[in-house]
Amino acid sequence: MNAYDFQDADTRAASTERELTELKSVGLAPEELDLRDFFTDGRSLRKTLESFDLVYVRGGNTFVLRRALLHSGADRLLQEFLADDTLVLGGYSAAAAVAGTTLRGIAGHVDDPDHVPAGYPAGPPLWDGLGLLPFAVAPHYRSDHPETEEIEHTVQYYIDHHEPFLALRDGQAIVVDDAGVRVVG
């Protein structure tokens, strides 16, 4: 839920409840893992993550999510667990973008790279993605989504800067497994 930390507490709480309800509706038993709780103690995050088979990351502000991943140590842990094939990672929107190689081109009205929520350490924007995918990701491409117009600019940025990317429409997913990397949906 940390990609939504840019919202006020009530909006974030309502969104968390909606997300959990949707995940329960498909037979999952979700728990919120708030990375802010691990900003000063990444060691306990390792133990916590080891108890899960799946981490599902919601959308929101890509740069806020990236900050939360860095300051909790989750960025390194997710890379490690995925490389060891001990965890499945899923998510949408900001989660897909942050899994790519770069966040350059994402910046705009919706995803403010300079936004630092209360309780987050100050610092410059983080422009590197996690590199879990060998390309950048532009979510909401030509979709019925409020950010789709902004994503057109992201795609143009990637083209202009010769950045390998995948424009992902809503309803599509990137699957990475032993068969390789492919888009479904």
Secondary structure, DSSP 8 states (H G I E B T S, - for coil): -GGGTTS-HHHHHHHHHHHHHHHHHTT-------GGGGTT-HHHHHHHHHT-SEEEE--S-HHHHHHHHHHHTHHHHHHHHHHTT--EEEE-THHHHHHSSB-TTT-SSSS-TT---TTS-------B---SSSSEEEETTTSSSTTHHHHHHHHHHHHHTT--EEEE-TT-EEEEETTEEEEE-
